[in-house]
């Protein structure tokens, strides 16, 4: 056996925003050399430096070409075996680096599907999922026909941003044409009209399904429902809420089924996903909104861990490390036992043609999160025993709760949401683009 086959894996992580600490720690615990490339603006965040072999900051406006060149510089002494995007805005760059080094993992074509809301909507519709009607802001006749066929209101949204950033609700054709004229005048070519989508607005409750995927199969998924649609929170303010969907309910079964159908259609082989769906008030059907190849933000992983005992970041790290490249340079399945990691007692159950991660518990979790007037909000007056985590972020206040009863979780989240409005809440205008 050659030295290259026995040496520790070199894992190169990219993070435009501060997240993924558990992924980094788990890779190091499994014996990997871990290098993190981040932006100057977040270099001083609380990264797990004791688990990093190197921490490199690039200018905040650094593009893919610079990061590819930096990866090549690093590779002169430590060739990367894995390149992992810990954040949404790094998914495409990570794919380009993999292609540059002929490494296993998502290529740029697939990465585009997970970054471009038009591409993912087209693929989802072809796969047979219900998708709100949509049209790209490109061909004027197509836009006109869409507005004649689909009654307003509509949503204009950027094809490659995240959450509710840059999304606006419009009530008629005049607003659409005015927006297109505005986009045409923008200096940045990637902010012009063709990079936007016009979509049918569907009123309803918004859900998200967060998954771990291995060998093309969903090996774990958790379903949550937002308290209010993220678009509404972004534009009207108030607390963000997410909580577990009732176990074994029809909603959970349906969400899990369409999530598996979606991931199979998109062809993801391994990694983490965050998919959003809306349950229409009009017909009760679930419509696909968007999907990302990452762990969900806004402490979603912490809520799922509170409810299930399973940490998405750590399981993703185990899958990445367990997949060792074969002699032809492609990915090959590592032993499934490696996924559990030393010292873990995660149960497995056979299903879907492969091992499936089974939660350690079937409790319910939830989060209430808000902007705060105070730089360091004091939540000591919130002392219910169900609180398992207090968010530590300047000008933010948040609590994660866990209970064996969904009704108790909902009661606490609704109560905290009202109290937050009086004690902490601040409102800022919605972002037009990511900062």
Buried (B, 14 or more C-beta within 10 A) or exposed (E): EEEEEEEBBBBBBBBBBBBBBBBBBBBBBBEBBBBBBBBEBBBEEEBBEEBBBEBBBBEEEBEBEBBBEBBBEBBEEBBBBBBBBBBBBBBBBBBBBBBBBEBBBBEBEBBBBBBBBBBBBBBBBEBEBBBBBBBBBBEEEEBBEBBEEBEBEBBBBBBBBBBBBBBBBBEEBEBBBEBBEEBEEEEEEEBBBBBBBBBBBBEBBBBBBBBBBBBBBBBBBBBBBBBBBBBBBBBEBBBBBBBBBBEEEEBBEBBBEBBBBBBBBBEBBBBBBBBBBBBBEEEEBBBBBBBBBBBBBBBBBBBBBBBBBBBBBBBBBBBBBBBBBEEEEEBEBBEBEBBBBEEEEBEBEEEEEBBBBBBBEEBBBBBBBBBBEEEEBEBEEBEEEBBBBEBEEEBBBBBBBBBEEBEBBBBBBBEBBEBBEEBBBEEEEBBEEBE
